[in-house]
Amino acid sequence: MAKVIHEKNLCVGCGACAAVCPKYWEMGGDGKSHLKGSVATGDTFVLMVEAPECSKDAANACPVKCIKVEE
Protein backbone atom coordinates (compact mmCIF):
# COMPACT_ATOMS: atom_id res chain seq x y z
CA MET A 1 0.00 0.00 0.00
CA ALA A 2 1.04 3.56 -0.64
CA LYS A 3 -0.01 6.72 1.15
CA VAL A 4 -0.73 9.83 -0.91
CA ILE A 5 -0.60 12.99 1.20
CA HIS A 6 -1.88 16.42 0.21
CA GLU A 7 -1.07 19.43 2.37
CA LYS A 8 -3.95 21.53 1.04
CA ASN A 9 -3.04 24.66 3.01
CA LEU A 10 0.13 24.92 0.89
CA CYS A 11 -1.68 24.44 -2.44
CA VAL A 12 -1.62 27.42 -4.82
CA GLY A 13 -4.22 25.95 -7.21
CA CYS A 14 -2.00 25.70 -10.28
CA GLY A 15 -3.81 22.56 -11.51
CA ALA A 16 -0.67 20.63 -12.48
CA CYS A 17 -1.68 17.59 -10.39
CA ALA A 18 -5.15 17.40 -11.98
CA ALA A 19 -3.62 17.76 -15.44
CA VAL A 20 -1.14 14.89 -15.04
CA CYS A 21 -3.23 12.62 -12.79
CA PRO A 22 -6.99 13.08 -13.22
CA LYS A 23 -7.59 9.60 -11.76
CA TYR A 24 -6.78 10.90 -8.27
CA TRP A 25 -6.77 14.70 -8.57
CA GLU A 26 -9.32 17.37 -9.49
CA MET A 27 -9.72 21.07 -8.95
CA GLY A 28 -12.14 21.96 -6.16
CA GLY A 29 -14.64 24.79 -5.89
CA ASP A 30 -12.21 26.64 -3.61
CA GLY A 31 -9.68 26.93 -6.45
CA LYS A 32 -7.33 24.37 -4.89
CA SER A 33 -6.66 20.78 -5.86
CA HIS A 34 -8.59 17.94 -4.28
CA LEU A 35 -7.35 14.39 -3.70
CA LYS A 36 -10.32 12.25 -4.70
CA GLY A 37 -11.56 9.89 -1.98
CA SER A 38 -9.15 11.22 0.64
CA VAL A 39 -9.73 11.60 4.37
CA ALA A 40 -9.04 14.95 6.03
CA THR A 41 -6.98 15.50 9.14
CA GLY A 42 -6.94 19.26 9.53
CA ASP A 43 -5.42 20.76 6.37
CA THR A 44 -3.82 17.43 5.40
CA PHE A 45 -5.66 14.93 3.22
CA VAL A 46 -4.60 11.27 3.00
CA LEU A 47 -5.52 8.48 0.58
CA MET A 48 -4.30 4.90 0.88
CA VAL A 49 -3.91 3.18 -2.51
CA GLU A 50 -2.55 -0.14 -3.77
CA ALA A 51 -0.24 1.67 -6.19
CA PRO A 52 0.24 5.45 -6.39
CA GLU A 53 0.36 5.36 -10.21
CA CYS A 54 0.29 8.90 -11.56
CA SER A 55 0.22 10.53 -8.10
CA LYS A 56 4.02 10.36 -8.20
CA ASP A 57 3.85 12.45 -11.37
CA ALA A 58 1.48 14.85 -9.62
CA ALA A 59 3.93 15.20 -6.72
CA ASN A 60 6.78 15.90 -9.14
CA ALA A 61 4.70 18.45 -11.08
CA CYS A 62 3.59 20.39 -7.99
CA PRO A 63 5.51 23.69 -7.83
CA VAL A 64 5.05 24.06 -4.05
CA LYS A 65 5.63 20.36 -3.22
CA CYS A 66 2.40 19.99 -1.21
CA ILE A 67 1.92 16.42 -2.49
CA LYS A 68 3.90 13.51 -1.09
CA VAL A 69 3.79 9.79 -1.84
CA GLU A 70 5.02 7.32 0.77
CA GLU A 71 5.44 3.69 -0.29
N, C-alpha and C positions, 0 to 999 in steps of 0.2 A: 504494500500500500504506500501511496505517496500523499503528502499533505501539501495542499496549495494554500498559501496564506496571502491575504490582501490587506494591507494597511491603508484602509480607505481614506483616513484623515490626511494622508500624504499625497493622494491622487490629485492630479491637475486636470484630469478629463481630456487628455490628448486623443484617446480612442485607439491607440496603437494595439493594445491587448485585444480589443474586440475585432480589429481588422485582421490580425494574424491568427486568432483563436476564437472564432465565433461559437464553437462548441461549448466553451466554458465561460466566455466573457461577452458582456453586452453593455451598452451605455444606458445608464439609469436616468430617471426623470430629474435628478438633481445635477445632471451634467457630469457625473463621475462614473467610472466603470463599476460594474457589478459582477461578482463571481456567482454564476448561476448555481443554485442549490446549496449555497454556503450557509453556515451557521455563524451568527454574530456573537462576538465577545467584546463589547465596547465598540471601538472603531476598527477592530480587526475581524476579518471574516475568514473562516477556515472551511475547506472542502477536502474530504478524504476521497481519493480515487485509486483505482487499481493501477493505472498508469497515467502520468501527468500529460502525456501526448504533447499537444501544442501549447500547454501552459508554460512550458520551458521557454518556448519562443516568445510568449507574451511577457515573461519576466525579463528576457533579454532585450525586448523592444521598449520596455517601460523607461522613459527618460528620468524618472525620479526614483526608480528601483523600489516601488512599493509592493511588488509582487515577488514572492519567494516560493520555491518548490523544494521540499525536503523529502528525500527518498530513503 
